[in-house]
Amino acid sequence: MESPASEARWILESVSGLVFDALLIEEAPATIRAERKVNALLERRLTGEPLQYVLGEWSFRDLDLLVDPRVLIPRPETEILVEIALLEAALLGMRIGSADPWADSGRDHVVVDLGTGSGAIAIALERSLPDAQVWATDVSSDALAVARANIAGTGATRVMVGEGAWFDALPLQLKGNLMLVVSNPPYIAEHEESDLSTEVIDWEPYGALISGPTGLEAIEEILMASVEWLAPGGVIVIEHAPHQAEAVVTLAEATGLKDARVHPDLTGRPRVLVARNPH
Ligand SMILES: C[S@@+](CC[C@H](N)C(=O)[O-])C[C@H]1O[C@@H](n2cnc3c(N)ncnc32)[C@H](O)[C@@H]1O
């Protein structure tokens, strides 16, 4: 555990519903129920379960999402993926902003989040693209159960869910009509498994982390199919590991996509591939 004091604060805040400063000046003693709950959560954390699963929720951009071991814990670098996807959406002419609750929201553009996990990317995109219909897909029915709960809980009424392997989860009539495809696929190689902390490899879904022998299998599969699923001029935005930057650009160019380039994260490491369907 890297910061036990702040993790203990998170747990106290979660159980009490108070921010820590307010807790310090709170005069009333804790109830027995609250004390039991705190102890139960601390015990789970002490077994090595990630704090996010212990709390049962985690934030992603302005969203509070349910998370449990059926889904990957949304990461801060994926917030950058969403930012870059929104910049691309604006360049594609999509309106950015929140939907007017009194007006009919448009469904002018189809946007897809492949491998949605908790639904983080799909819901974040729906929030910021008032004229888009967003598809959230995953091969894991367990993950989709969590995504569905988050879609309902956040009121993301323009998010549709599809189960299946990458683009196979989508209705065939969407083929050739997708304006924006966004994905944070598994991109860790089998031989890199030992570099992961036990908290990650023992608790997060294996299929959300590990792609195969090279780590590039999922990205390659998505890129290969994207040319026929993207609309002419449509854009794909994919998160990858920093050391995969050159390889993902080469893969994108080999599939016939154009303008392939990678964007850095906040620490300057190349993390996000963007490429365009020229046809
Ligand atoms: C790295 S996680 C990303 C989860 C979420 N999008 C996020 O960013 O927090 C990858 C997701 O891809 C899903 N996945 C793995 N293989 C897949 C496949 N062949 N087809 C569709 N989804 C797949 C996993 O179940 C997992 O939810």
The ligand as an SDF file (V2000), in Angstrom:
LIG
                    3D

 27 29  0  0  0  0  0  0  0  0999 V2000
   -8.1600   -2.2740  -20.7710 C   0  0  0  0  0  0  0  0  0  0  0  0
   -9.8540   -2.7380  -20.4790 S   0  0  0  0  0  0  0  0  0  0  0  0
  -10.6410   -1.1610  -20.7680 C   0  0  0  0  0  0  0  0  0  0  0  0
  -11.9240   -0.9750  -20.0310 C   0  0  0  0  0  0  0  0  0  0  0  0
  -12.5030    0.4510  -20.1400 C   0  0  0  0  0  0  0  0  0  0  0  0
  -12.7310    0.8040  -21.5300 N   0  0  0  0  0  0  0  0  0  0  0  0
  -11.5640    1.4550  -19.5060 C   0  0  0  0  0  0  0  0  0  0  0  0
  -10.8630    2.1590  -20.2500 O   0  0  0  0  0  0  0  0  0  0  0  0
  -11.5270    1.5500  -18.2810 O   0  0  0  0  0  0  0  0  0  0  0  0
  -10.1860   -3.6590  -21.9630 C   0  0  0  0  0  0  0  0  0  0  0  0
  -11.6150   -4.1400  -22.1310 C   0  0  0  0  0  0  0  0  0  0  0  0
  -11.6700   -4.8550  -23.3810 O   0  0  0  0  0  0  0  0  0  0  0  0
  -12.4770   -5.9950  -23.2190 C   0  0  0  0  0  0  0  0  0  0  0  0
  -12.0750   -6.9890  -24.2310 N   0  0  0  0  0  0  0  0  0  0  0  0
  -11.0290   -7.8500  -24.2030 C   0  0  0  0  0  0  0  0  0  0  0  0
  -10.9980   -8.5990  -25.3080 N   0  0  0  0  0  0  0  0  0  0  0  0
  -12.0570   -8.2070  -26.0610 C   0  0  0  0  0  0  0  0  0  0  0  0
  -12.5620   -8.6030  -27.3300 C   0  0  0  0  0  0  0  0  0  0  0  0
  -11.9730   -9.5590  -28.0450 N   0  0  0  0  0  0  0  0  0  0  0  0
  -13.6520   -7.9680  -27.8070 N   0  0  0  0  0  0  0  0  0  0  0  0
  -14.2510   -6.9760  -27.0760 C   0  0  0  0  0  0  0  0  0  0  0  0
  -13.8260   -6.5660  -25.8690 N   0  0  0  0  0  0  0  0  0  0  0  0
  -12.7380   -7.1720  -25.3790 C   0  0  0  0  0  0  0  0  0  0  0  0
  -12.2330   -6.4500  -21.7940 C   0  0  0  0  0  0  0  0  0  0  0  0
  -13.2970   -7.2680  -21.3210 O   0  0  0  0  0  0  0  0  0  0  0  0
  -12.1160   -5.1030  -21.0720 C   0  0  0  0  0  0  0  0  0  0  0  0
  -13.3500   -4.6880  -20.5610 O   0  0  0  0  0  0  0  0  0  0  0  0
  1  2  1  0
  2  3  1  0
  2 10  1  0
  3  4  1  0
  4  5  1  0
  5  6  1  0
  5  7  1  0
  7  8  2  0
  7  9  1  0
 10 11  1  0
 11 12  1  0
 11 26  1  0
 12 13  1  0
 13 14  1  0
 13 24  1  0
 14 15  1  0
 14 23  1  0
 15 16  2  0
 16 17  1  0
 17 18  1  0
 17 23  2  0
 18 19  1  0
 18 20  2  0
 20 21  1  0
 21 22  2  0
 22 23  1  0
 24 25  1  0
 24 26  1  0
 26 27  1  0
M  CHG  2   2   1   9  -1
M  END
$$$$
